[in-house]
């Protein structure tokens, strides 16, 4: 799972911010993450892969900035997988579903 305290400690040390500010930043990210994962699922279920790509791109950037590697890796892979194309293979769509399911597992984790 994701250890939020480790993330907060690392950011506080690297960026030199006050702990309360870092906690607010990280909590804000995870609040946004939860809603964006719900949007990802809806977009995927609607076969709106362009929207899935946009949301994945957004989450990859935000998680990358905070160096939340578990989320960054999944969202970056999803973003690359569903780059703007006219059509997608069944394998790409299946792989996207697996990545989204992994993000849902993180969202539903008790640790975040």
Secondary structure, DSSP 8 states (H G I E B T S, - for coil): ---HHHHHHHHHHHH---HHHHHHHHHHHHHHHHHHHHHHHHHHHTT-HHHHHHHHHHHHHHHHHTT-HHHHHHHHHHHHHT-S-S---HHHHHHHHHHHHHHHHHHT-TT-
